[in-house]
Amino acid sequence: MSLWKIAPTVYLPALLYGIGQGAIAPVVALSARDLGASVAMAGLVVAAAGLGQVLGDIPAGAITTRIGERRAMLLATVLVSFALVACLVVPTVWGLALAITATGLAAAVWGLARQAYLSEAVPLQLRARALSTLGGVQRIGSFIGPFLGAFAMKFLGTDGAYWVHLVAALMACAVLVSLPDIESVRRSRVGRPVVMQSTRAVIREHLPVLRTLGFGALLVGAVRASRQVVIPLWAEHIGLDPQTTSLIFGVSGAVDMLLFYPAGSVMDRFGRKWVAVPSMFVLGLAHLLLPLTHSVHSLTAVALLMGIGNGLGAGVIMTLGADASPPVGRAQFLGAFRLFADTGNGAGPLLIAAVTALSGLGPAVLVMGLAGWAAATAMNRWIPPHPTHPD
């Protein structure tokens, strides 16, 4: 198998879905404000997507195990379609919050099913490249989405962004119909259908991995999410205008997107530590350097360093989860493992807010820098030299 063979049926739907997610990301807060929400309430509505993803991780594993990867992705597409229609018509802030939560639930099912599919369908020697490419495609979609959303909003207002996501999701659904059923892959490997286990039994059996490597994934998620918060906040702190901040952030994101395939290639050839540890070390170092920046040029340099660190880690958490996942109960294990990373994604910004409220933005950035180095230490300590379950 080559990655080109599966690109149309795996990566094209991922790109389309990522475009849709990127399209609505900048406008959710604006939609909440249009419905009369305060600034704080608008922030909570934006956070509802992350909450939905955390709440959906464990059920996503159970659903994917029960009905299969392709059907789970199709079900998630149906759910997100209804949620997006609700975003267009609901008259209240709380209705919008529930709809955005549903998009997070759909994203949890969609993301886990894609990861489980690639973990099963791709040979071990291509696994990291396959999953890092998946992470890279998501980044590309999230980069393109806001531009398409902005174009649609010229004609439809803020509703245009939701229409872009809806159309992209339906197009992804059409491509998914041609996705081969992974059950045939399983039967060809083991000669019989895989016996199902309960989610609780899978988690209990693999708890030692979840509480060690899973904790490392939580730290990684927190530091990665921090990057999206500290760059704009520090730019405002040193007096830069929003346009300059957006440009700096965009340049950082562009560097991030360029590194996903080299990162996967290094992981496949030399091992997962060769990417996971440097990625977190560089991200931690960039956070520690950020309070020293006082101009456009110095902030841009640190933002580029953050982009390099984040890009180096493209797909690493998905790859580690796939490596540790058992052939029996794979999707349930991946749901539990993703729960740690997604919890970190939500906890990172909250930690920054808490430390900023107590001590200021500078100390908060330094705390996240130390968290990055703690994540590097955890990855170095707990990543095994070879996949736990080589299939």
Solvent accessible surface area in square Angstrom, and as a share of the most:
residue,aa,sasa,rsa
1,M,108,0.48
2,S,48,0.31
3,L,26,0.13
4,W,219,0.77
5,K,154,0.65
6,I,12,0.06
7,A,25,0.19
8,P,75,0.47
9,T,26,0.15
10,V,8,0.05
11,Y,15,0.06
12,L,75,0.37
13,P,1,0.01
14,A,0,0.00
15,L,47,0.23
16,L,20,0.10
17,Y,2,0.01
18,G,2,0.02
19,I,17,0.09
20,G,0,0.00
21,Q,65,0.29
22,G,4,0.04
23,A,1,0.01
24,I,14,0.07
25,A,66,0.51
26,P,70,0.44
27,V,1,0.01
28,V,8,0.05
29,A,35,0.27
30,L,94,0.47
31,S,12,0.08
32,A,0,0.00
33,R,121,0.44
34,D,104,0.54
35,L,63,0.31
36,G,65,0.63
37,A,7,0.06
38,S,63,0.41
39,V,110,0.63
40,A,78,0.60
41,M,51,0.23
42,A,4,0.03
43,G,41,0.40
44,L,114,0.57
45,V,1,0.01
46,V,65,0.38
47,A,58,0.45
48,A,9,0.07
49,A,35,0.28
50,G,40,0.38
51,L,99,0.49
52,G,0,0.00
53,Q,46,0.21
54,V,38,0.22
55,L,101,0.50
56,G,2,0.02
57,D,0,0.00
58,I,50,0.26
59,P,64,0.40
60,A,0,0.00
61,G,0,0.00
62,A,40,0.31
63,I,55,0.28
64,T,3,0.02
65,T,37,0.22
66,R,178,0.65
67,I,59,0.30
68,G,14,0.13
69,E,2,0.01
70,R,72,0.26
71,R,159,0.58
72,A,0,0.00
73,M,5,0.02
74,L,44,0.22
75,L,86,0.43
76,A,1,0.01
77,T,2,0.01
78,V,73,0.42
79,L,67,0.33
80,V,0,0.00
81,S,17,0.11
82,F,144,0.60
83,A,5,0.04
84,L,0,0.00
85,V,68,0.39
86,A,28,0.22
87,C,12,0.07
88,L,36,0.18
89,V,106,0.61
90,V,33,0.19
91,P,111,0.70
92,T,69,0.40
93,V,21,0.12
94,W,170,0.60
95,G,18,0.17
96,L,1,0.01
97,A,15,0.11
98,L,131,0.65
99,A,6,0.05
100,I,3,0.01
101,T,24,0.14
102,A,19,0.15
103,T,11,0.07
104,G,2,0.02
105,L,60,0.30
106,A,0,0.00
107,A,9,0.07
108,A,0,0.00
109,V,13,0.08
110,W,0,0.00
111,G,4,0.04
112,L,0,0.00
113,A,0,0.00
114,R,12,0.04
115,Q,1,0.00
116,A,1,0.00
117,Y,12,0.04
118,L,1,0.00
119,S,0,0.00
120,E,9,0.04
121,A,7,0.05
122,V,2,0.01
123,P,36,0.23
124,L,58,0.29
125,Q,123,0.55
126,L,31,0.15
127,R,3,0.01
128,A,0,0.00
129,R,38,0.14
130,A,0,0.00
131,L,0,0.00
132,S,0,0.00
133,T,17,0.10
134,L,1,0.01
135,G,4,0.03
136,G,0,0.00
137,V,17,0.09
138,Q,56,0.25
139,R,50,0.18
140,I,54,0.28
141,G,0,0.00
142,S,52,0.34
143,F,81,0.34
144,I,60,0.31
145,G,0,0.00
146,P,44,0.28
147,F,130,0.54
148,L,78,0.39
149,G,0,0.00
150,A,52,0.41
151,F,124,0.52
152,A,16,0.12
153,M,52,0.23
154,K,162,0.68
155,F,145,0.60
156,L,97,0.48
157,G,37,0.35
158,T,41,0.24
159,D,58,0.30
160,G,0,0.00
161,A,0,0.00
162,Y,2,0.01
163,W,110,0.38
164,V,26,0.15
165,H,2,0.01
166,L,15,0.08
167,V,76,0.44
168,A,7,0.05
169,A,0,0.00
170,L,95,0.47
171,M,99,0.44
172,A,0,0.00
173,C,30,0.18
174,A,70,0.54
175,V,34,0.19
176,L,2,0.01
177,V,99,0.57
178,S,73,0.47
179,L,1,0.01
180,P,74,0.47
181,D,66,0.34
182,I,3,0.02
183,E,53,0.24
184,S,60,0.39
185,V,39,0.22
186,R,32,0.12
187,R,112,0.41
188,S,93,0.60
189,R,102,0.37
190,V,65,0.37
191,G,65,0.63
192,R,154,0.56
193,P,87,0.55
194,V,44,0.25
195,V,110,0.63
196,M,99,0.44
197,Q,66,0.29
198,S,69,0.44
199,T,26,0.15
200,R,182,0.67
201,A,31,0.24
202,V,0,0.00
203,I,46,0.23
204,R,151,0.55
205,E,106,0.47
206,H,18,0.08
207,L,76,0.38
208,P,73,0.46
209,V,38,0.22
210,L,2,0.01
211,R,149,0.54
212,T,39,0.23
213,L,6,0.03
214,G,0,0.00
215,F,94,0.39
216,G,0,0.00
217,A,0,0.00
218,L,43,0.21
219,L,28,0.14
220,V,3,0.01
221,G,4,0.04
222,A,8,0.07
223,V,0,0.00
224,R,45,0.16
225,A,14,0.11
226,S,0,0.00
227,R,12,0.04
228,Q,108,0.48
229,V,39,0.22
230,V,0,0.00
231,I,0,0.00
232,P,48,0.30
233,L,69,0.34
234,W,13,0.05
235,A,0,0.00
236,E,125,0.56
237,H,117,0.52
238,I,39,0.20
239,G,64,0.61
240,L,34,0.17
241,D,70,0.36
242,P,102,0.64
243,Q,135,0.60
244,T,31,0.18
245,T,17,0.10
246,S,76,0.49
247,L,125,0.62
248,I,6,0.03
249,F,64,0.27
250,G,28,0.27
251,V,58,0.33
252,S,0,0.00
253,G,16,0.16
254,A,36,0.28
255,V,35,0.20
256,D,7,0.04
257,M,29,0.13
258,L,136,0.68
259,L,42,0.21
260,F,34,0.14
261,Y,99,0.38
262,P,69,0.43
263,A,1,0.01
264,G,0,0.00
265,S,18,0.11
266,V,52,0.30
267,M,1,0.01
268,D,31,0.16
269,R,161,0.59
270,F,131,0.54
271,G,21,0.20
272,R,27,0.10
273,K,71,0.30
274,W,166,0.58
275,V,3,0.02
276,A,2,0.01
277,V,37,0.21
278,P,51,0.32
279,S,0,0.00
280,M,3,0.01
281,F,98,0.41
282,V,25,0.15
283,L,0,0.00
284,G,0,0.00
285,L,59,0.30
286,A,0,0.00
287,H,0,0.00
288,L,39,0.19
289,L,63,0.31
290,L,0,0.00
291,P,26,0.16
292,L,127,0.63
293,T,4,0.02
294,H,138,0.61
295,S,50,0.32
296,V,59,0.34
297,H,154,0.69
298,S,39,0.25
299,L,0,0.00
300,T,34,0.20
301,A,60,0.47
302,V,12,0.07
303,A,1,0.00
304,L,55,0.28
305,L,46,0.23
306,M,0,0.00
307,G,0,0.00
308,I,69,0.35
309,G,0,0.00
310,N,11,0.06
311,G,0,0.00
312,L,49,0.24
313,G,0,0.00
314,A,0,0.00
315,G,5,0.05
316,V,3,0.01
317,I,16,0.08
318,M,27,0.12
319,T,0,0.00
320,L,3,0.01
321,G,0,0.00
322,A,0,0.00
323,D,7,0.04
324,A,3,0.02
325,S,0,0.00
326,P,8,0.05
327,P,55,0.35
328,V,58,0.33
329,G,8,0.07
330,R,9,0.03
331,A,6,0.05
332,Q,5,0.02
333,F,0,0.00
334,L,0,0.00
335,G,0,0.00
336,A,4,0.03
337,F,1,0.00
338,R,31,0.11
339,L,52,0.26
340,F,55,0.23
341,A,12,0.10
342,D,16,0.08
343,T,52,0.30
344,G,0,0.00
345,N,65,0.34
346,G,38,0.36
347,A,38,0.30
348,G,0,0.00
349,P,41,0.26
350,L,130,0.65
351,L,75,0.37
352,I,3,0.01
353,A,61,0.47
354,A,52,0.40
355,V,26,0.15
356,T,48,0.28
357,A,89,0.69
358,L,154,0.77
359,S,73,0.47
360,G,26,0.25
361,L,26,0.13
362,G,17,0.16
363,P,56,0.35
364,A,1,0.01
365,V,0,0.00
366,L,75,0.37
367,V,55,0.31
368,M,1,0.00
369,G,0,0.00
370,L,105,0.52
371,A,17,0.14
372,G,0,0.00
373,W,86,0.30
374,A,45,0.35
375,A,0,0.00
376,A,9,0.07
377,T,92,0.54
378,A,9,0.07
379,M,1,0.00
380,N,83,0.43
381,R,165,0.60
382,W,80,0.28
383,I,6,0.03
384,P,49,0.31
385,P,116,0.73
386,H,139,0.62
387,P,29,0.18
388,T,67,0.39
389,H,47,0.21
390,P,84,0.53
391,D,83,0.43
